[in-house]
Amino acid sequence: MSTGLTRFVIEGFGAYAAMKGAVEVLTKYMAKEWGKRGIRINVVAPGAIATDFGGGAVRDNPQMNEHVASNIALGRVGEADDIGGVIASLCTEEFSWVNGTRLEVSGGQML
């Protein structure tokens, strides 16, 4: 798992974004090295999701939720189910040729 914060900047999240950036680089290396064994490695980068991340600010604060949603092309903050289905899909045969990829699942956040 990564984050949209590796693509856009929000003050105060530098250390978190740097760690997730490392996950994205590691994903590419693992995809290359483990691909020889038929193992696929991908990383999903969610945008803003209404969870307990950050103390639940996006989930529990209507003004914060509205502000974040205004920066998302689909006009709303994501839900956990928006991410789970994508992860499950990556495990199917339909995605068997996807490897070493960062897949952003953000509803078009900060385009």
C-alpha positions in Angstrom: 0.0 0.0 0.0 1.2 3.5 -0.9 -0.6 6.9 -0.9 -1.6 9.7 -3.2 0.8 11.8 -1.1 3.7 10.5 -3.2 2.2 12.4 -6.2 1.0 15.6 -4.5 2.2 17.5 -1.4 0.2 18.3 1.7 2.3 20.0 4.4 3.0 17.9 7.4 3.1 14.5 5.7 6.7 14.5 4.4 8.0 11.6 6.5 4.9 9.5 5.7 5.1 10.3 2.0 8.9 9.5 1.9 8.3 6.1 3.5 5.5 5.3 1.0 7.8 6.5 -1.8 10.3 3.9 -0.7 7.5 1.3 -0.8 6.9 2.3 -4.5 10.6 1.9 -5.4 10.8 -1.5 -3.5 7.7 -2.6 -5.5 9.6 -2.2 -8.8 12.6 -4.0 -7.5 10.6 -6.9 -6.1 8.6 -7.1 -9.3 11.8 -7.5 -11.3 13.5 -9.9 -9.0 10.4 -12.1 -8.1 8.9 -12.0 -11.6 11.3 -14.8 -12.6 9.3 -17.0 -10.2 6.0 -15.9 -11.6 5.3 -13.7 -8.6 3.7 -10.3 -9.4 4.3 -7.3 -7.2 2.1 -4.1 -7.4 1.4 -1.2 -5.1 -2.0 0.4 -4.6 -2.0 4.2 -3.8 -5.3 5.3 -2.3 -6.3 8.9 -2.2 -8.4 10.3 0.7 -10.4 7.5 2.3 -12.9 7.9 5.1 -11.1 5.8 7.8 -9.4 6.4 11.1 -6.2 7.7 9.3 -5.1 11.0 10.8 -7.4 10.5 13.7 -10.4 10.1 11.4 -10.4 13.8 10.4 -11.7 13.1 6.9 -14.3 10.6 8.1 -15.5 12.5 11.2 -15.2 16.2 10.3 -17.9 17.2 7.8 -16.0 20.4 6.8 -12.8 18.5 6.3 -14.6 15.9 4.3 -16.2 18.5 2.1 -12.9 20.4 1.6 -11.1 17.2 0.6 -13.9 16.1 -1.7 -13.7 19.4 -3.6 -10.3 18.3 -4.8 -11.5 14.9 -6.1 -12.8 14.6 -9.7 -15.5 12.2 -8.7 -16.7 14.7 -6.0 -16.5 12.6 -2.9 -14.1 11.1 -0.4 -13.4 7.4 -0.9 -14.6 4.5 1.2 -12.7 1.4 2.2 -14.8 -0.7 -0.2 -13.5 1.5 -3.1 -10.0 0.2 -2.3 -10.8 -3.4 -1.4 -12.3 -4.3 -4.7 -9.2 -3.0 -6.6 -6.9 -5.1 -4.4 -9.0 -8.2 -4.9 -9.0 -7.5 -8.7 -5.2 -7.5 -8.7 -5.3 -11.1 -7.6 -7.4 -12.3 -10.5 -6.4 -13.8 -13.9 -7.6 -10.6 -15.6 -4.8 -8.8 -14.0 -2.1 -11.5 -14.5 -0.1 -9.3 -16.8 0.1 -6.4 -14.3 3.4 -6.3 -12.6 5.6 -3.6 -11.0 2.8 -1.0 -11.3 1.7 1.8 -9.0 -2.1 1.9 -9.3 -3.6 5.1 -7.9 -7.1 4.7 -6.6 -8.2 8.2 -5.7 -11.3 9.1 -7.6 -9.1 11.6 -9.4 -7.7 13.5 -6.4 -5.6 16.5 -7.0 -5.6 16.2 -10.8 
